[in-house]
Amino acid sequence: MLKTNKLKEKLQTGAPVIGTLSIIPSPVVADILAASGLDFVVIDAEHGPISFETAQTMAMACETRGVTPLMRVGGVIQSEILRALDIGMHGIHIPNIVDYKDIEKIAEFSKYPPMGNRGFSPFTRTGGYCGTNGAKLVGEANNNTLNIIHIEGIDAINNIDKILKYDCLDIIFIGLFDLSKALGKPGQINDPEVIGHLSDLTKKIRASGRFAGTIATSKEQMKSFIEMGVRYILYSVDCDMFRKAYADIL
């Protein structure tokens, strides 16, 4: 990516960043979300019906308002990681990480040499559609692109020390809903055991020099997570925010 990553710059100041998940495949919705002043929008192609073509126009909408576009892909899938980055995402969310072997693949798929072996074409949106940008793209993309992995199960928690040794990671996102499911408490994201894991992981992640992230579904919860040391907050999902607004009226 040739553009400055404003989200990365803000995180490095120590300030928390607030974004949301967008599951609705619409550049107009992305523009509305960005108009709110969010720091970032995560375009969700794991659970949402969003195509790469639509995701690209959603990214454009975010950028016009100075909001960072990110994309959640389906997993450690080379073709999806490559296409998400080539269409201009400033970073990728990769769900369902289990152990360090996943991280090795992420580095290979998302970073150019010497860090990885990402497929190379400057004739993309991220390359400015220009062959002469080739050398510049390879030189800058590794630093400008954010890699965000999801810790969502017990195996990943047990392997966190090995996972944190890899330099290709920027943000470690603790998926509270999947974690609650793994603990036999689906949807109970305020359960003490779930929050205990979040607190322990946040301490380890911060000690490693990375940023801890998670999802919040209320202002009170968001404030408590920030006080805990979480700096990357996904606040709810666009479809639920819209639904709740109208449900409250009714």
C-alpha positions in Angstrom: 0.0 0.0 0.0 1.4 3.4 -1.0 -0.9 5.5 1.2 -0.1 6.6 4.7 -1.9 4.3 7.2 -3.5 6.8 9.5 -4.9 4.1 11.8 -1.4 2.8 12.4 -0.1 6.3 13.1 -2.9 6.9 15.7 -2.3 3.6 17.4 1.3 4.4 17.8 0.4 7.6 19.8 -1.2 5.3 22.4 -4.7 6.6 21.7 -7.6 4.1 21.3 -9.2 3.7 17.9 -12.9 3.0 17.3 -14.4 1.3 14.3 -17.2 -1.0 13.4 -17.9 -4.1 11.3 -19.8 -3.6 8.1 -21.7 -6.6 6.9 -24.0 -4.8 4.5 -22.6 -4.9 0.9 -23.0 -1.2 0.0 -20.7 1.6 -0.7 -23.4 4.0 0.4 -23.6 2.3 3.8 -19.8 2.5 4.0 -19.9 6.2 3.2 -22.6 6.8 5.9 -20.4 4.9 8.5 -17.4 6.9 7.5 -19.3 10.1 7.8 -19.8 9.4 11.5 -16.1 10.0 12.1 -15.1 6.5 12.9 -11.3 5.7 12.8 -11.9 2.6 10.7 -14.4 0.3 9.1 -13.9 -3.5 8.8 -15.6 -4.8 5.6 -16.7 -8.3 6.6 -16.3 -10.9 3.9 -16.2 -13.7 6.4 -19.8 -13.6 7.6 -21.2 -11.0 5.1 -22.2 -11.5 1.4 -19.6 -8.9 0.2 -17.8 -9.5 -3.1 -14.3 -8.1 -3.7 -15.7 -5.7 -6.3 -18.1 -4.2 -3.8 -15.5 -4.2 -1.1 -13.2 -2.1 -3.4 -15.9 0.6 -3.8 -16.6 0.5 -0.1 -12.9 1.1 0.5 -13.0 4.0 -1.8 -15.9 5.5 0.1 -14.1 5.2 3.4 -11.0 6.8 2.0 -12.8 9.9 0.7 -13.7 10.7 4.3 -10.2 9.9 5.8 -11.4 6.6 7.4 -9.2 3.5 7.2 -10.8 0.6 5.3 -9.9 -2.9 6.5 -11.3 -6.3 5.4 -12.0 -9.5 7.2 -11.3 -12.4 4.9 -12.5 -16.0 5.4 -9.3 -17.3 7.0 -5.7 -18.0 6.2 -6.5 -18.2 2.5 -3.9 -17.0 0.1 -6.1 -15.8 -2.7 -8.4 -13.8 -0.4 -5.5 -12.1 1.5 -3.9 -11.2 -1.8 -7.1 -9.8 -3.4 -8.0 -7.8 -0.3 -4.7 -6.1 -0.2 -4.6 -5.5 -4.0 -8.0 -3.8 -4.0 -6.6 -1.2 -1.6 -7.4 -2.4 2.0 -5.1 -0.8 4.5 -5.0 -4.0 6.5 -6.7 -7.4 6.9 -8.5 -9.2 9.7 -7.7 -13.0 9.7 -10.1 -15.1 11.8 -9.7 -18.5 13.4 -6.0 -18.4 14.2 -4.9 -21.5 16.1 -1.1 -21.6 16.3 2.2 -20.3 15.0 2.0 -22.2 11.8 -0.9 -20.0 10.8 1.3 -16.9 11.3 4.0 -18.3 9.1 1.4 -18.6 6.3 0.1 -15.1 7.0 3.6 -13.6 6.6 4.1 -15.5 3.4 0.8 -14.4 1.9 0.6 -10.7 3.1 4.2 -9.5 3.0 6.7 -9.0 0.1 10.2 -10.3 0.4 12.2 -10.5 2.6 9.3 -10.9 5.1 7.1 -13.0 2.9 6.3 -14.0 -0.7 3.1 -12.1 -1.5 2.1 -12.2 -5.2 3.2 -9.0 -6.9 1.4 -6.8 -9.4 1.6 -3.0 -9.4 -1.4 -2.9 -11.9 -3.9 -2.8 -9.0 -5.6 -0.2 -7.0 -3.1 -0.5 -4.2 -0.2 -0.1 -6.7 -1.8 2.9 -8.3 -2.5 0.9 -11.5 1.0 1.8 -12.6 4.0 -0.4 -13.4 6.5 2.3 -12.5 5.3 2.1 -8.9 6.6 -1.5 -8.5 9.8 -0.8 -6.5 8.0 1.7 -4.3 5.2 -0.6 -3.6 7.4 -3.4 -2.5 9.4 -1.0 -0.3 6.4 0.6 1.4 3.6 -2.0 1.6 5.2 -4.2 4.2 5.3 -1.3 6.6 2.0 0.4 5.7 -0.2 -2.6 5.8 -1.8 -3.8 9.1 -2.1 -7.5 9.9 -4.8 -8.3 12.5 -5.4 -11.8 13.7 -8.2 -13.2 15.7 -7.7 -15.3 18.8 -11.0 -17.1 19.3 -10.4 -20.5 21.0 -8.6 -22.3 23.7 -5.8 -23.7 21.5 -5.0 -20.2 20.3 -4.8 -18.9 23.9 -2.5 -21.8 24.8 -0.2 -20.9 21.9 -0.2 -17.1 22.4 3.4 -16.9 23.5 4.6 -18.5 20.3 2.2 -16.5 18.2 3.5 -13.2 19.6 7.1 -13.9 18.5 6.2 -13.1 14.9 7.1 -9.7 13.6 4.4 -9.7 10.9 1.6 -9.0 13.4 0.3 -5.6 14.4 -3.0 -6.2 16.3 -4.2 -9.3 18.2 -8.0 -9.3 18.2 -9.8 -11.3 20.8 -13.1 -12.5 19.4 -15.3 -12.5 22.4 -18.3 -14.1 20.7 -16.3 -17.1 19.3 -14.4 -17.3 22.6 -17.6 -17.5 24.6 -18.8 -20.3 22.3 -15.5 -22.2 22.8 -16.0 -21.9 26.6 -19.5 -23.3 26.4 -21.1 -20.0 27.0 -22.2 -18.8 23.6 -23.0 -15.1 23.5 -22.2 -14.4 27.1 -19.4 -12.0 26.4 -19.5 -10.4 29.8 -19.0 -13.7 31.6 -16.2 -13.4 34.1 -14.3 -16.3 32.5 -14.5 -14.7 29.1 -13.4 -11.3 30.5 -10.6 -13.0 32.4 -9.1 -14.4 29.3 -9.4 -11.0 27.6 -7.6 -9.3 30.5 -4.8 -11.9 30.5 -4.3 -11.8 26.8 -4.3 -8.0 26.7 -1.5 -7.9 29.2 0.6 -10.3 27.2 -0.1 -8.6 23.9 0.9 -5.1 25.3 4.0 -6.6 26.8 5.0 -7.8 23.3 4.7 -4.3 21.8 1.5 -5.2 19.9 -2.0 -3.7 20.2 -4.9 -5.7 21.7 -8.3 -5.5 20.1 -11.8 -6.7 20.7 -15.5 -6.0 20.1 -17.7 -4.0 22.3 -21.5 -3.8 22.2 -22.1 -1.0 24.7 -20.5 2.3 25.7 -19.9 1.0 29.2 -18.2 -2.1 27.9 -16.1 -0.1 25.5 -14.9 2.2 28.3 -14.0 -0.8 30.5 -12.0 -2.4 27.7 -10.1 0.8 27.1 -9.3 1.0 30.8 -8.1 -2.6 30.6 -5.5 -1.6 27.9 -7.4 -2.6 24.8 -6.6 0.0 22.1 -8.4 -1.3 19.0 -12.2 -1.4 19.5 -14.8 -2.7 17.1 -18.1 -1.3 18.2 -20.9 -3.6 17.1 -22.0 -4.3 13.5 -23.7 -2.0 11.1 -26.8 -4.2 10.7 -27.4 -4.4 14.4 -26.9 -0.7 14.9 -29.5 0.1 12.2 -31.9 -2.5 13.6 -31.6 -1.3 17.1 -32.2 2.3 16.1 -35.6 1.5 14.5 -36.5 -1.1 17.2 -36.0 1.6 19.8 -38.5 3.8 18.0 -41.1 1.1 17.7 
